[in-house]
Amino acid sequence: MNRFRVFAIALNSWKPLQPVLLAVGLLGLAACQSTPVQVGQSLASLPQTLVVSGRGMVDIPKTTSRVSLGVEVQGKTSEEVQRTIAQKSSTVVKLLQSRKDVTKLETTGIGLNPRYSYKDGKQTIEGYSGTNVVRFQLAPDKIGKLLDEAIKAGATRIDGVTLVSRFTKLQEKGSLRLMGNRESIRARGQ
């Protein structure tokens, strides 16, 4: 309780200084304002700044898609997993190679890993897991049908589909729009 009384007494001792502190604060705010116009100086001679910000969006049609898919297999032995992956992957790759609209077909990952189980603090190999992932490009309107065919052929995972626009199309469309904006600005401003 004594602490609160001391604090209240300390606050009351500042009361006579409040008008002085208020005046110092107001003078500080006034000093922060812009420089006033000097006598004989016109407003036109003062520097003028116009700040403009904006946001533009360009809708570019997607011309290509990058697809990543693969085969994942689990089995008791590494030989069994390797053999099964080789068979399924071969079937999927043959399907993709038979399609003339599939381009840039490449293998992006092959993996074979043991699967462990832990019982009573002991680690034992339970089996093996293997993957083979390929990536290719295709027209966006043909993705769905090809993915269905790849799954029927043995693909067990789809790692991603990315829709891409060609950079030249983006430049073309962006440049045309930018040029149109320049002409519009010139017509309005000058």
Secondary structure, 3 states (H helix, E strand, C coil): CHHHHHHHHHHHCCHHHHHHHHHHHHHHHHHCCCCCCCCCCCHHHCCCCCCCCCCCCCCCCCCEEEEEEEEEEEECCHHHHHHHHHHHHHHHHHHHHHCCCCEEEEEEEEEEEEEEEEECCEEEEEEEEEEEEEEEEECHHHHHHHHHHHHHHCCCEEEEEEEECCHHHHHHHHHHHHHHHHHHHHHHHC
